[in-house]
Amino acid sequence: MNRRNFLEGTAVSAARVLGANDRLRAGVIGAGGRGRLLAAEFKEIGVEVAAVCDVYQPNLEAGLKAASTGARPYRDYRRLLEDRTLDIVIVATPDHWHAQMTIDAVEAGKDVYVEKPMAHTIEESFRMVEAVRRTRRVVQVGTQRRSFDLFLEAKQIMDSGRLGEVRLVNSWWYNHQASLRRGELKGELDWEAWLGPAPKRNLDPVRFFGWYYFWDYSGGLMIGQGAHIMDAIHWFMNSTYPLAVTCAAGRPNVEGAEVPETTCMCVEYPENYLAVFTCGYKAMRYPLTNDQLVQYNGSKARFDVGRESYALYLEDPRTLDPKPVEARRLPGSFGSATRAHIRNFLEAVRTRQDPSAPVEAGHYTTVVLCMAMDALRQGRRLRWDAAQRRVVG
């Protein structure tokens, strides 16, 4: 069956009309660690996880254990999308598959929760926006800070005007990556299906287990962590497209990796501010509460927002050890953000309203991140032409 016939055959299976008490049914595509966590969270909230798809047999078996009793196994995600009883699809594959699977899912009448980053190329993300809006499906991108109560409070402080003019946003994410995962394949793997739209290569367990660190499938921690950081900056600063992006890095210091683990991107915005994000994964290890921070440097105040904290410091040049005038710190609370994000998505599915992290938000962040990857590899500043919707040198 070719893709066009597949989509024509499944488009008629648009999601059923849901009552307030109807139980939603979901299918998971990609049953690695994140996919299994999401399956468990969706199930805990009350969704029936009725199908699991993975091209690697051990992941498929583990995913079925995380899913609801009686969940159907699939090796081909297109067969999962043919199930007209599924309302929702969860896409938790490597980055290079996010776009096509999401597009095919909405074409098949499903609503989608897709992990970040939303896409691996700018062109893909444009196609995702078009498909989602044309099919009128609900898509939530997995940038869960947008549904986390601590960040919602911080956003209110940001919108209050107390910071004055913000012309510089500094952000960082520091921790330690010792090595690539170098496991042995312990079951059947459909390597060609796993590669999908990526360049064809011989079977390589290092690439399979360590895909995060290869350009064909991702952009490393600069992109994986940057998706959260840059999306939050866009949200707090009310930004969309950038003006220009530069990016610098040393050589990779994780043996066998293509993508450097230590990078710094600088993003220029038409709102007249710079956003700098530094990713350093050869730093010392930090507790998760302290491994990241975004500082909004205003003319009247500085606002520090961490994973599980925020603190507002008013200008006071005479005090050597200033204390925040507003602060909140909740170590260990971030796990609830994913749950809140899923609940927000499910409410949007029922009401047919946009969720907190809609497809456009994922698109704007994708543009920045893809420009950062290209700027790093090309060694030059890249500009965004908003009128032509493309990158220019």
Rosetta blueprint (number, residue, H / E / L):
1 M L
2 N L
3 R H
4 R H
5 N H
6 F H
7 L H
8 E H
9 G H
10 T H
11 A L
12 V L
13 S L
14 A L
15 A L
16 R L
17 V L
18 L L
19 G L
20 A L
21 N L
22 D L
23 R L
24 L L
25 R E
26 A E
27 G E
28 V E
29 I E
30 G L
31 A L
32 G L
33 G H
34 R H
35 G H
36 R H
37 L H
38 L H
39 A H
40 A H
41 E H
42 F H
43 K H
44 E H
45 I H
46 G L
47 V L
48 E E
49 V E
50 A E
51 A E
52 V E
53 C E
54 D L
55 V L
56 Y E
57 Q H
58 P H
59 N H
60 L H
61 E H
62 A H
63 G H
64 L H
65 K H
66 A H
67 A L
68 S L
69 T L
70 G L
71 A L
72 R E
73 P E
74 Y E
75 R L
76 D L
77 Y H
78 R H
79 R H
80 L H
81 L H
82 E L
83 D L
84 R L
85 T L
86 L L
87 D L
88 I E
89 V E
90 I E
91 V E
92 A L
93 T L
94 P L
95 D H
96 H H
97 W H
98 H H
99 A H
100 Q H
101 M H
102 T H
103 I H
104 D H
105 A H
106 V H
107 E H
108 A L
109 G L
110 K L
111 D E
112 V E
113 Y E
114 V E
115 E L
116 K L
117 P L
118 M L
119 A L
120 H L
121 T L
122 I H
123 E H
124 E H
125 S H
126 F H
127 R H
128 M H
129 V H
130 E H
131 A H
132 V H
133 R H
134 R H
135 T H
136 R L
137 R L
138 V L
139 V E
140 Q E
141 V E
142 G L
143 T L
144 Q H
145 R H
146 R H
147 S H
148 F L
149 D H
150 L H
151 F H
152 L H
153 E H
154 A H
155 K H
156 Q H
157 I H
158 M H
159 D H
160 S L
161 G L
162 R L
163 L L
164 G L
165 E L
166 V E
167 R E
168 L E
169 V E
170 N E
171 S E
172 W E
173 W E
174 Y E
175 N L
176 H E
177 Q L
178 A L
179 S L
180 L L
181 R L
182 R L
183 G L
184 E L
185 L L
186 K L
187 G L
188 E L
189 L E
190 D L
191 W H
192 E H
193 A H
194 W H
195 L H
196 G L
197 P L
198 A L
199 P L
200 K L
201 R L
202 N L
203 L L
204 D L
205 P H
206 V H
207 R H
208 F H
209 F H
210 G L
211 W H
212 Y H
213 Y H
214 F L
215 W L
216 D L
217 Y L
218 S L
219 G L
220 G L
221 L H
222 M H
223 I H
224 G H
225 Q H
226 G H
227 A H
228 H H
229 I H
230 M H
231 D H
232 A H
233 I H
234 H H
235 W H
236 F H
237 M H
238 N L
239 S L
240 T L
241 Y L
242 P L
243 L L
244 A E
245 V E
246 T E
247 C E
248 A E
249 A E
250 G L
251 R L
252 P L
253 N L
254 V L
255 E L
256 G L
257 A L
258 E L
259 V L
260 P L
261 E L
262 T E
263 T E
264 C E
265 M E
266 C E
267 V E
268 E E
269 Y E
270 P L
271 E L
272 N L
273 Y E
274 L E
275 A E
276 V E
277 F E
278 T E
279 C E
280 G E
281 Y L
282 K E
283 A L
284 M L
285 R L
286 Y L
287 P L
288 L H
289 T H
290 N H
291 D L
292 Q E
293 L E
294 V E
295 Q E
296 Y E
297 N E
298 G E
299 S L
300 K L
301 A E
302 R E
303 F E
304 D E
305 V E
306 G E
307 R L
308 E L
309 S E
310 Y E
311 A E
312 L E
313 Y E
314 L E
315 E L
316 D L
317 P L
318 R L
319 T L
320 L L
321 D L
322 P L
323 K L
324 P L
325 V L
326 E E
327 A E
328 R E
329 R E
330 L L
331 P L
332 G L
333 S L
334 F L
335 G H
336 S H
337 A H
338 T H
339 R H
340 A H
341 H H
342 I H
343 R H
344 N H
345 F H
346 L H
347 E H
348 A H
349 V H
350 R H
351 T H
352 R L
353 Q L
354 D L
355 P L
356 S L
357 A L
358 P L
359 V H
360 E H
361 A H
362 G H
363 H H
364 Y H
365 T H
366 T H
367 V H
368 V H
369 L H
370 C H
371 M H
372 A H
373 M H
374 D H
375 A H
376 L H
377 R H
378 Q H
379 G L
380 R L
381 R L
382 L E
383 R E
384 W E
385 D E
386 A L
387 A L
388 Q L
389 R L
390 R E
391 V E
392 V E
393 G L
